[in-house]
């Protein structure tokens, strides 16, 4: 893993808690991977009864943002909190993200991150396309160690909010980073009840892509469960090399739950 990180045109940070790690404590831009903090805060509030997933939210003009998602192409202007969560988790919808951030408030998301033990991983702003010098420099930043720890708690946790978050993440349609080189069934959204998982590995994840950033955090299962985080950040123009590094790191991540030898 150290050799893979050294060959990456930038910083590659990888963590599977207690099993695999490089640059685990380096704070990096997360791009849309940071949306997992919003989803975690939302899941906690829904599970506690503080929020009703059926509550309707009207989209405001200020919520609309280009980039990833579908809502900019759809006519409906009113969606439930649960709908917006699924859109955020499945297609990383920027407009849905902004509507949920407006409903919860950044302070609430920040408080949830603190309650979950995250010290250096935070959402700083709404999604902005484009992001200008007057805005916070990144939507979210964080470390691989903290994000992998959060994902491990989701992998092994049985609290209602953890099960809810895992279900949302299982809807993710982007399997082009960590899972890309792994034998998996991308349409299998139900967490396996019995291990080992027959289709290779089961993955529920959240990806992030931006200029100079490729990131993927999630839960992976094969012979056992585990949480992981793979973050890569380099100069603009290096994105394809970052993708290759993240995918190769994914092979090593999978080896921690399958017992296979990692291949770099």
Buried (B, 14 or more C-beta within 10 A) or exposed (E): BEEBBEEBBBBBBBBBBEBBBBBBEBBBBBBBBBBBBBBBBBBBBBBEEEBEBEEEBEBEEEBBBEBBBEBBEEEEEEBBBBBBBBBBBBBBBBBBBBBBBBBBEBEBBBBBBEEBEBEEBBBBBBBBEEBEEEEEEBBBBBBBBBBBBBBBBBBEBEEEBBBBBBBBBBBBEBBBBBBBBBEBBEEBBEBBEEEBBEEBBBBBBBBBBBEBBBBBBBBBBBEBBBBBBBBBBBEEEBBEBBBBBBBBBBBBBBBBBBEEEBEE
